Amino acid sequence: MALKELIETMAKALVDKPEAVEVTEIEGEHNLLLELRVAQEDIGKVIGREGRTAQSMRTLLTAAATKVGRRSHLDIVD
């Protein structure tokens, strides 16, 4: 649950409509998939220039997941 909250907190800090941020967890046998949905006009803010913001979020998620012994992946869904 902490990984979901991590992504949700980061996304809410980046967007103009934090109430539209939605993070869905999909548990696998050995991994965790997090799907991030934001308002249509905020997708660019979450992805960032050349995908740098999204990549940074994925890096932090991977570090946090490794710390708790899990594998994880972040998908930004439009």
N, C-alpha and C positions, 0 to 999 in steps of 0.2 A: 504493500500500500504506500510506502514511503516514496517509491520511484514514481508512482502516478502523481503524488502531491508535488514532487520536485518539478516535473514537466509542467504541471498546471500552474505552479507559482511563477516559473520562468515565463510562460506564455502570457499570463495575465499582466505581467510587468511590461511586456513588449507591445501589447495591442491597445487600440483605442476603445474597444468594446469588451472589457474583461468578462462581462456576464455571458458572452457568447462562447467562451472557451469551454471545450468539452474534451476530456481525455478518457478513452476507453481502454481497458486492459483485456487482453486476450492471452490466457495462460496456455502454454504448451507444456509438453512433458519436461523439456530441459531449458525452455526459454520463455521469454515474456515479450509480447508485442504490444506496444502502446500506440494508439491511433489518436492523433491530435486534430481537432476540428476547431476552426476559428471563423469569425465572420468573413465573408468574401472579400471585403475591402481591407482586411488585416492580414491576408495570406502573405503579401509581400514583406510585411514587417517581421513575420515569423521566419520566413525563408531567408531574407536578407540578401544583400548584394552578392551575386555569384554563389548563393547558398551557404555563405559563411556562418550566418546566425544559426541556421538549421544544423549545420555540421558541428558547431560548438555545443548546441543542445545535445546532440547525439554523443559527443565525446564525454560530456558531464554525466549523461545517463549511463554510458558504458562503465565509467569509473565507479559510479555509485552502485551499479548492479554487480560489478566484480567484487566490491567490498562485502556484499551480502551473499556472494557465491552464486549469482545468477547470470544468465546471458540475456541481453535485451536488444530490442530494435525499436526505433521511432519512425512512424509513418505520419506524414502530414497530409491529411485528407481534405480535398476541396469539395 
